[in-house]
């Protein structure tokens, strides 16, 4: 099953009466309250709001990155509260090129929830009706089971990989930040030594993903002999890296993994090397 769903496909499913949980994931790193405000003003009817900071991130310690993953136990509690039961079809969307929707997609997939799709093109692709009445989540009647994150890479493995070179790190940030220029989000500029750079926006034509054929060719050319299972994705805080993960899956490359702590965790320890 492709991880993407078109606006027309979504509208057909909604009109059929099939049980779908729409998750509005709009967010702005520079203005964390604007996503929820936009949702309250207008959204796809029936959608709930899922907040990057409050729902899709855990407790920050100052050393574990700007958007650390919640523990598997905390994430299971959040899924229960949001009404994401094991068989629920979840469709995530945003208005930022599917960046935040991709984070929800990965977190669900990584904890065993296969029935999740991202609305291709996000809210910009939606031509159906819009609602203005926020919907409160309907919690699951039974607690969702705790599952560890499959495909999660911890900082110790990334550090060890500097010597073993078993994997190739792909950084999803913009070219200038990758090279330590114009860094405004983290206190240190640069990248993990040996990492490659694939800006997440290169996965898109405007706001929609490129075709599977286009993405397959681009990632084939980019990776060369590197296998998908040898790829570790990262970015600034483990969000846009999920976009590259999703794009690779659209292209048919499965098995790559996520270093969720990403650059904001890596650079929090001055003992870790930095490359410009």
C-alpha angles and dihedrals in degrees: 000000000000114000090227131078125191123231090247092052091049092050091051091051092048091048091050091061094240113157107259129167109211113203118198105205101175113152142157121208090207093049110026094184096053095080095059091042090054090048092052090051096049139345143149105292113266096017122138123212119249114194122212093212100039104032108021100039136061134216115309118225098180089251103060101063137264096286108025116182115258114248114269088252093052092045091052089052091049092050089050091050093047093049097247100151118181094263099041117122103229121197115188126195142166138167098246102082093283094292097134094034087056090056091055090044092054095045091052095044092046091055097049103270103130098170098082130115136180119227104242109232091012121224090340089067095049114104097168129097123303128219132212101192112092115228119222113222116260105223120227115263089228127040114260112243121253115253128179118237108265113212095022117143121201126213093254091063092048090050092048090048090067086075103029096041089200091140137036118229117219117199116207097197125110118279095253095052090045088058093047096257128130092004107174103153103052131042094234128050127214137055144270108283113263095015123141122222124233109164107219092227088067086075092067142076099205102313099334127080119260116253118281088248093054093046092047092055094045095048091043090054092042098048099037107177093354112115121225089240088059094056124102114190124210140156133164099309109353098274111095088037086070088059090060090046091053093045091052090051090050087053091050098255107130132175103050117136141221130239094201097185088060125165096332090059095038095054093045088081111061089202091070113091122249127205126201 
